[in-house]
Amino acid sequence: MKFAPSFQILAAVLVFLLPPFFAQGHSLGIVRLREARGPFVITVFTSSELIRGRAADVSLLVQRRDSNEALLDAIVSFVLTPPRGSILEHTEPMCGQPGWGTTLGSQDKQTTILARREQSSNRLLYTAPINLPLTGPWEIDALVRHGADSAKFRCEIPVGLPARRLAGLAPYLALPLLFVTLFAINQWLRTRDLRK
């Protein structure tokens, strides 16, 4: 069966344009910290882009230091410290899911959130969905307990402003408007010529 050349061109354009809209990657994110302390080796992952006011996953992999075996029955919590000099209001939620969340107040400088394996798509990771309401460098202390052993790990994560995505799309949004305007001008000129 032979296709018209215009159909082949349209199919080729669709093949290159549509996959980015439907493709979804499944990754752990960015490694923010990998450190050994006491009997543990931990790795902290966050979403690749941490945006103020948008929920992001913070995940932690706990392994035994001697065998690198993943520990699946540890107790893991995150203590979050906002950027220095910031003031938070009582109404800003810290965690995205009701029931798991905590609210920061202006007197509370630190918030503790329990990380759970049930919240992660990867059952080896302890995850907490966190909504960071301020831009700047947040400090995260990961507290790990397993039996009589415990350790504390600290890392810093940068939280930025939301990107102005609509401004980046302006040329693409203007293109259909340009085509409609050119078509309208073409039709107006044709009808004017026909009347003469």
Secondary structure, DSSP 8 states (H G I E B T S, - for coil): ----HHHHHHHHHHHHHSHHHH-------EEEEEEEETTEEEEEEE-SS-BTTSEEEEEEEEEETTT--B-SS-EEEEEEE--TT----TT-BSBSSTTT--B--SS---EEEEEBGGG-SSTTEEEEEEE--S-EEEEEEEEEEETTEEEEEEEEEEEB----HHHHHHHHHHHHHHHHHHHHHHHHHHHHHHH-
